[in-house]
Amino acid sequence: MAGLWESWTPPETGETVESYTIITTSANEFMAPIHDRMPAILGKADWEAWLDPEAGNPLLLESMLQPCPDDWLECEAA
């Protein structure tokens, strides 16, 4: 899944704060009956570019934030 992680120190407290967020996108047909949003799931070919802190191309990274193909997902009964 595509996400953002950051570690920073607010000057007011001096304590390190670590935060993480999962990036969502519109739902594909598989997920649409459940919710109108879903995590942006990256293909293996995109992992290296997504994780590269020096990537420097926001348009390339933004292009990865699409609904994944329906066949990447499966449903299991609990």
Contacts in CASP RR format, 6 or more apart in sequence:
PFRMAT RR
TARGET T0000
AUTHOR 0000-0000-0000
METHOD contacts of the structure
MODEL  1
MAGLWESWTPPETGETVESYTIITTSANEFMAPIHDRMPAILGKADWEAW
LDPEAGNPLLLESMLQPCPDDWLECEAA
1 22 0 8 1.000
1 23 0 8 1.000
1 39 0 8 1.000
1 40 0 8 1.000
1 41 0 8 1.000
1 42 0 8 1.000
2 22 0 8 1.000
2 23 0 8 1.000
2 39 0 8 1.000
2 40 0 8 1.000
2 41 0 8 1.000
2 42 0 8 1.000
2 50 0 8 1.000
2 64 0 8 1.000
2 65 0 8 1.000
3 20 0 8 1.000
3 21 0 8 1.000
3 22 0 8 1.000
3 23 0 8 1.000
3 40 0 8 1.000
4 20 0 8 1.000
4 21 0 8 1.000
4 23 0 8 1.000
5 18 0 8 1.000
5 19 0 8 1.000
5 20 0 8 1.000
6 18 0 8 1.000
6 19 0 8 1.000
6 20 0 8 1.000
7 16 0 8 1.000
7 17 0 8 1.000
7 18 0 8 1.000
8 16 0 8 1.000
8 17 0 8 1.000
8 19 0 8 1.000
9 15 0 8 1.000
9 16 0 8 1.000
9 17 0 8 1.000
10 17 0 8 1.000
22 39 0 8 1.000
23 39 0 8 1.000
23 40 0 8 1.000
23 65 0 8 1.000
24 37 0 8 1.000
24 38 0 8 1.000
24 39 0 8 1.000
24 40 0 8 1.000
25 37 0 8 1.000
25 38 0 8 1.000
25 39 0 8 1.000
25 40 0 8 1.000
25 65 0 8 1.000
25 66 0 8 1.000
25 67 0 8 1.000
26 36 0 8 1.000
26 37 0 8 1.000
26 38 0 8 1.000
26 67 0 8 1.000
27 34 0 8 1.000
27 35 0 8 1.000
27 36 0 8 1.000
27 37 0 8 1.000
27 38 0 8 1.000
27 67 0 8 1.000
28 38 0 8 1.000
28 67 0 8 1.000
28 68 0 8 1.000
28 69 0 8 1.000
28 70 0 8 1.000
28 73 0 8 1.000
29 70 0 8 1.000
30 70 0 8 1.000
30 73 0 8 1.000
31 38 0 8 1.000
31 67 0 8 1.000
31 73 0 8 1.000
38 67 0 8 1.000
40 64 0 8 1.000
40 65 0 8 1.000
40 66 0 8 1.000
40 67 0 8 1.000
40 68 0 8 1.000
41 68 0 8 1.000
41 72 0 8 1.000
42 50 0 8 1.000
42 64 0 8 1.000
43 68 0 8 1.000
46 64 0 8 1.000
49 55 0 8 1.000
49 60 0 8 1.000
49 61 0 8 1.000
49 64 0 8 1.000
50 61 0 8 1.000
50 64 0 8 1.000
55 61 0 8 1.000
END
